[in-house]
């Protein structure tokens, strides 16, 4: 098999804090093919954003150490020098963040901010760069782009700011867009517009997307493949259908069951995961989910590997339960997936 | 029980716990006056009427800026309304002064969105949860302590947390502390303003289930304000949908979700991503275009007409009244769906 566009291998990110070392990302591996949408999903503090930042070399610093490997078309990015990273950032991989207001410079016009980025990487004149900026704003659905390019960020609504951020990310025609919770700060009708935009960019430009989110609904809308993270590790990964219709890890079952839905029969209670995620300052030995897992047994004190446990393939999970012993994923009356325990 | 109450019990409908009529809250622009025209204020809540029945949960949904949080605060008289009436157990609240309002406040408590900002970091958990008991003179000394500890256990916390500080707790535990504080004075009405939106989904499910359990045990009445339509459906008996300061649809939960009447409700529901890839792909999607208009300059007629796929001339001219289309299911629209 040829190497994917982006290949992440045993990525490890450790931060030194006053209270001790925190390994925020622990041996995370995944690949991204050209034109593919991979979603990394998990709750606060699971390491999904740190993973995203590390791909761009944004977690360097005296208190951070990054190990493992991130290869873009075979080129190693972990430990690469500033010049190499500058050539990659924006040009081949670009990023949009959760909060567009803090990511845009409030004292510069939107158009000029895009122009600045283009001219930092390409030898083009101001006029030409501005034409390109207007074209990009128009492409991401900013109405009256020529006029709005002269606006300041505060004159834009939240949805429009996120569109401007995406336009800026696309300005150098990258192959990969890393989107870190791009719709979390937005209202649901605006969120739907932004997801539609990302889908269109993926389809029409063949843009590969790494989508970081906590929202399984957003994942279901757009992802081709999914990696579920818990306490710094990937606990399950597979195609969208594998993870949503044949989830293997008890944490994935719990996540899917705890989302309240707008359709179908309403469950009397939501499936809940007891307790809370462990502190990464002092993570438990073995499976990190075992303290909250209703199926934990003595094997769970040692750590399971992330491997295919059913048929050989790309559907991997990190759980000791034998496939045959995994509780049948009972369809609850609501059609919801539960933890395999009655909800009454 | 008073004679009045007995008489009313005899009739079919018990009186509502809370009755809201034509309630409005307008904010004037800061600095309005000398150089600005007299208009231009924000009509955050603009003529809202509904009832809250004893023991039910009314879910109040809408996008940011629609006025749902302002409405919650005006109901509890944390903000003075510009016009209209709020009647709680037969007492008109809007005309009461602070002193007369205080004893009634015991019966109406609030849970806030941000579990980090809503707990005083310098106070111990016991002081935080015991505060309302002290203010209302409900308990003191060892009785106060044991009541606080009982309340902590009721919300799933250990009684030992009594002398700890808020920073020692996670977001979910803090929200339980916020709930304990609201429960301590034994209110009948709890207004919860986005109580789970700051929490992770697995913790969110814990809090939603806890609130449902407490309602079952204590017969509480909830006004549940949230932007997450899935969460609201899970907890609510009835739903009110707000858009730009007005209730545009109000009805029984299942009726509103399965057969919405107002096009805004329909578009809101269609915009929610469902964690089910196949269902998502099958759904008919007509994403709303554009942003909500500025609340300081609302559109004429129906406020939704600028974004509505069904809008005609009448929509920009006349404001549609809230009409009952199905039993208990109201909507304010010139072109109601499914009719």
Interface residues (C-beta under 8 A of the other chain):
Chain A: X43 X44 X157 X159 X160 X187 X188 X189 X190 X191 X192 X193 X195 X196 X214 X215 X216 X217 X218 X219 X220 X221 X240 X241 X244 X245 X254 X255 X256 X257 X258 X259 X260 X261 X262 X263 X266 X267 X269 X270 X271 X272 X273 X274 X276
Chain B: X63 X64 X170 X172 X173 X200 X201 X202 X203 X204 X205 X206 X208 X209 X212 X227 X228 X229 X230 X231 X233 X234 X253 X254 X257 X267 X268 X269 X270 X271 X272 X273 X274 X275 X276 X277 X279 X280 X285 X287 X288 X289 X291 X292
